[in-house]
Amino acid sequence: GGFNSSNTTHLQEIAIERQLPSYHIDSVNRIISADEIEHKPLHQEVEVARNWLPSGSIVVGVTSGASTPDRVVEDVINKIFELKITAVAV
């Protein structure tokens, strides 16, 4: 969801409270590669994280604020699948 979304920010707070890695993105275009993601850490400016997508089997939770279109969530999920499939094929 948008970086100004209080709903999405609260979802990130929940992940942090549970000590889960979280990456607040506002578009699938923020996912640069399996190694790099441009995201907004809680109460900070946008930055690029490296080594964000672990190799091997993983469990990923994708959440969004109420105003985030389902298509945006779907695009993010599909991008993660594409990156994982490409990593396995290489």
N, C-alpha and C positions, 0 to 999 in steps of 0.2 A: 504494500500500500504506500501511499504518499508519505513523504518524510514529515509532513505536518499533521498527519493523522494521529489523533490521541489513541484511537482504538488499536492501531498497528503498533504504536509505541508501547502500549500496555502489554500487548502480546509478547513483545521483545523482553519487557521487564519480567514476565512470567518465566520465559526460557532462562534468563539470567539467574533468577531466584533458584531455579532447579539445576543450575550449573550445566546447562546445555549450550553448545555452540549455537549462535544465532547470527543471521545476516539479514539486516533490514534493507531490502532493495525495493525500488519503485517501478522496475521494468525488467523484463527478461534480458534486455540489452546490458544490464549491469553484470551479467554472468559472462565474463570475458573468456574463460577457459576452465578446464578442470583444475587448473592451478591458481587462477586469479578470479576474484570477484570484487566488484566495486560496491561497497555497502556503507551504511551509516551506523556506526556504533552508537549506543545509547548516549545522548547528550554530547555528541561529538560531531565533527565534520565528516563528510564523505571521505573514505579512504579505500585503498586496495589491499585486500587480504590475500596472502599467498598460502598455498597448501590447504585450501579450505575444504576440498572434497577428497576424503580419504579413499585409498584404494581398497579393493576387496568388497565384501558384503557390508552394506550399511543400512541403517534405518533413517529415513528422512521424514520430518514433519513439516508440512507447508501450511502456514496460516495466513489470513489476510483480514484487513479491516472490513467493516460492513459495506463500504462504498467501492471496494475493489471489484472490478468485473471478473466474473468466473473465467473468462477467456485469458486474463492476465495470469491467474493461478495455473490454469491449464498449460499455458506457454512455458511457465517456469518449471513445472513438473516434467514436461516433454524435453526441455533443454537438459535437465539433470539426467534423465534417461539416456539421451543422446550422448552426453559426455561419458557416462558410465559404460555404455555399449562400445564406444570408440576406444576407451581405455582397455577394455577386455580384448578387443580385436587387435590391438597393437602389440 
